[in-house]
């Protein structure tokens, strides 16, 4: 009898729970609103539990949805496969021809044309290019400028507009792609158009200001929220839930107003940005300040959303739930806040800090479409140093680059290639070859012969392969990505270098722990010369250094590809005209990529002076080229070199213990 009662009780409880669940599940679905589809009118929601909610409004009181006008035609059903001829790009990759600007040209437009022409994408002929770029169709008088003769319905064309005052006659674009600042989700064609950031008029053309986040973890007392104002400024807001009514406008405190430009950027943890398109400019300001953008139901496409994972740097919230949004921000774990703020600084520096980076990012996205999805995996786009500095022509696998070993839990291979540059007449570096060949990590030795004197017919026998390459008698030839280089690690040497096997072994072991950086023996340092009003560099020994000489240094072979294909042509020409500039340029390139200084290791014999390299044509050194460091800084738009006071020594180095206990004994010999 008791057993029957227990069974009846369990059946009754189960039926009750089933009824409760059937009524609760529809309510739970409301907690996660679906993202609105592009082109769908956004009106009052149709609640799933409308029969459960009591209505407190009279019939006719609820406002009706405003009729949404149909979007303007934008090429019909244009997509990448239907409106772009990829076959024109298969020969030499993406080549871009930019049409000259008709009429008066602004400094920004002139810079865009010059940047594309000098980049690896540039083409001087529209017949050789597979992408034809047309700057904004907006004419000075407000009328649309005429289309070029090679228009062909817009096929394989890109219309670029950095500002929202775009030509209204969009139906003329036909099959052309559109790269527009902050396009609305109703007119944006995913996978075909490119969403650009809304840039201010005074945005830097090259280089740009770094991110202004001094500390990733907020100090006590720093406001939680900064509110974007319609007139372009910012105001901090309180953190009480009563400060945010249902219309999404939070109550502002009586603190000092923060405006931009001309004043400080928002100093808060989160930046609340409304949904209107004019507020897209606040989005870029928040990134630079390291203030996590909180977008309330944005109706514009986020910039470069095709490749950037904005969930790692921004928060998209429903503007109809202000109380829940504020509560979620207050309870966000500090580790999550730290990760979001770090990502804002990376994205700002990699893709948004200058107009040139915005243009190159746009072209890189189109090149990825040509090469296919594996060209730039998401890891390369959303992790330092970014896709602009991870060229797909080198590799499409993150493991081949020097930047991702720590994230992937891998380690570089335990072999290196020695590249000895012979640029001046003299005896072959026989002793250097023997010392390098004696290293247990050496895989091969390449002698790049760039001297007027012919190379000897006989070379010493070594335990590793030795190959002689014919150079072009240019200083930049030593940084060409030679096919004969079979290892990731390169030991760059001059014929006048003097190293021991122990020095080579220890330096390589250090490089394996820092494969993205340069590891060398002799150092230079840079400084600001107040008298000359420019930068200078010196070889004097000091407590700081910012460069290691490439006459004896380890680095990753990928930097040969960057030096040849990414460095501006003017700087590569400068390296050939003034060979003493090659060390400045190579160190600047690596520092610009890594934001880190090189590493110095001990050099035992101290027989080499940190002097400029010799010219390929004779024994006389080139004239002093202090101006090369200023030309480099001008081309980069800033000074990329980073100073350091660190030197890495072996364990027991110069310790008062027996020499037999030390692994690298020759480092301490006089």
Buried (B, 14 or more C-beta within 10 A) or exposed (E): EEEEEEEEEEEEEEEEEEEEEEEEEBEEEEEEEEEEEBEEEBEEEEEEEEEEEEEEEEEEEEEEEEEEEEEEEBBEEBEBEEBBEBEBBEEEBBBBBBBEBEEEEEEBBEBBBBBBBEBBBBBEEBEEBBBBBBBBBBBEEEEBBEBBEBBBEBBBBBBBBBBBEBBEEBEBBBBBBBBBBBBBBBBBBEEBBBBBBBBEEEBBBBBBBEBBBEEBEBEEEEBBBBBBBEEBBBBBBBBEBEBBEEEBBBEBBEEEEBBBEEEEBBBBBBBBBBBEBBBBBBBBBBBBBBBBBBBBBBBBBBBBEBBBBBEBBBBBBBBBBBEEBBEEBEEBEEEEBEBBBBBBBBBBBBBBBBBBBBBBBBBBBBBBBBBEEEBBBEBBBBBBBBBBBBBBBBBBEBEBBBBBBEEEEEEBEEBBBBBBBBBBBEEBBEEBBBBBBBBEBBBBBBBBBBBEEEBEEEBEEBEBBBEBBEBEBBBBBBBBBBEEBEBBBBBBBBBBBBBBBBBBBBBBBBBBEBBBBBBBBBBBBBBEEEEEEBBBBEBEEEEEBBBBBBBBBBBBBBBBBBBBBBBBEEBBEBBBEBBBBBBBBBBBBBBBBBEBBBBBBBBBEEEBEBEBBBBBBEEEBBEEBBBBBBBBBBBBBBBBBBBBEEEBBBEBBEEEEEEEEBEBBBBBEE
